[in-house]
Amino acid sequence: MTQTSENVTWLTQEAYNQLKAELEYLSGPARTEIAVKIAAAREEGDLRENGGYHAAKEEQGKMELRVRQLTQLLEHAKVGEAPADDGVVEPGMVVTIAFDGDEDDTTTFLLASREYASGDIETYSPQSPLGIGVNGKRTGDNAEYELPNGKTAKVKILAAKPYTG
């Protein structure tokens, strides 16, 4: 199956390793721990009135959801080098934009999934309205994207550099 850039998640090796370790923990020791909690709560008696049992089952459901999310994310992950430093906006780039062409009203962000960054920079998904609007543009280009209220915002790409973490 050919992957498009829309369903690929770009990850640094460090982020990939952290997510893989989380998945291994949730799939192994954490599953065992929750099974023990559920069994202990079940032994307390009437399950309809057993808050501990219901809390443990809810925790199990949340954990299994996270396992599915991590599995899917890691299956579609592309790990490794940052994109080329060619001024083209794409996932893995730190982008600086000016709103409505006003170079005094700027913002800088990382275009990537939230798992890519270490939290030291604002991150926008390539599938977000802003991400879709700027993806593929070059430094100096103008771009538009739709705001939640249905209006269109215009931005100018001031810079696009590879994220170095």
TORDRENTI-128724 format. One record per residue (C-alpha): x, z, y. Coordinates in steps of 0.1 Angstrom, whole numbers, padded with zeros to 4 digits, always signed. Last residue first. Layout:
<recs>
XZY;...
</recs>
This chain:
<recs>
+0144+0181+0193;+0160+0147+0201;+0129+0128+0210;+0137+0091+0217;+0133+0081+0254;+0104+0064+0272;+0105+0065+0310;+0083+0058+0341;+0053+0044+0323;+0025+0039+0349;-0008+0055+0344;-0045+0045+0349;-0074+0066+0339;-0107+0050+0328;-0141+0069+0331;-0161+0078+0300;-0162+0115+0307;-0137+0122+0279;-0112+0099+0297;-0105+0064+0285;-0070+0050+0287;-0051+0026+0309;-0015+0014+0310;+0010+0001+0336;+0044-0011+0325;+0076+0000+0341;+0091+0014+0309;+0075-0005+0281;+0041-0003+0265;+0036-0002+0227;+0017+0030+0227;+0006+0039+0262;-0032+0036+0259;-0035+0046+0222;-0015+0078+0230;-0036+0086+0260;-0068+0082+0240;-0054+0102+0212;-0043+0084+0180;-0006+0084+0189;-0011+0122+0191;+0000+0139+0223;+0027+0167+0224;+0036+0190+0252;+0073+0200+0248;+0090+0232+0235;+0067+0235+0206;+0092+0224+0179;+0077+0189+0178;+0068+0168+0148;+0040+0189+0134;+0019+0182+0164;+0018+0145+0156;+0038+0123+0179;+0041+0110+0214;+0061+0137+0232;+0051+0145+0267;+0063+0142+0303;+0039+0144+0333;+0039+0129+0367;+0020+0132+0400;+0048+0125+0426;+0053+0090+0412;+0017+0081+0421;+0010+0050+0400;-0025+0062+0392;-0010+0090+0372;+0028+0087+0367;+0041+0088+0331;+0071+0102+0313;+0073+0096+0276;+0094+0114+0250;+0094+0091+0220;+0088+0099+0183;+0057+0077+0180;+0061+0046+0202;+0067+0037+0239;+0092+0010+0243;+0122+0018+0265;+0148+0006+0240;+0162+0039+0227;+0154+0030+0191;+0130+0053+0172;+0142+0087+0160;+0159+0090+0127;+0144+0106+0097;+0112+0114+0080;+0081+0092+0077;+0052+0112+0066;+0022+0098+0049;+0024+0118+0016;+0035+0148+0036;+0004+0147+0058;-0019+0143+0028;-0004+0171+0009;-0003+0194+0040;-0040+0188+0047;-0050+0193+0010;-0030+0226+0009;-0045+0237+0042;-0080+0231+0028;-0070+0251-0003;-0059+0280+0019;-0091+0280+0039;-0112+0281+0007;-0091+0309-0008;-0095+0330+0024;-0133+0324+0022;-0132+0335-0015;-0112+0366-0005;-0136+0375+0022;-0166+0371-0001;-0150+0393-0027;-0141+0420-0002;-0176+0420+0013;-0193+0427-0021;-0230+0429-0016;-0240+0397-0035;-0210+0402-0059;-0224+0433-0075;-0195+0451-0092;-0160+0462-0080;-0145+0441-0108;-0151+0409-0087;-0130+0424-0059;-0100+0428-0082;-0104+0393-0096;-0107+0378-0061;-0076+0396-0049;-0056+0386-0080;-0066+0350-0075;-0056+0352-0039;-0021+0364-0048;-0016+0337-0075;-0027+0310-0051;-0002+0324-0025;+0026+0324-0050;+0023+0287-0060;+0004+0260-0041;+0005+0280-0008;+0042+0287-0011;+0051+0251-0021;+0030+0237+0007;+0047+0260+0033;+0081+0249+0019;+0071+0213+0023;+0059+0219+0059;+0092+0236+0068;+0113+0208+0051;+0093+0181+0069;+0097+0198+0103;+0135+0201+0097;+0138+0165+0086;+0121+0154+0118;+0086+0142+0112;+0067+0110+0121;+0032+0110+0106;+0021+0075+0094;-0016+0066+0095;-0016+0048+0128;+0019+0033+0124;+0005+0012+0096;+0013+0019+0060;+0013-0009+0034;+0000+0000+0000;
</recs>
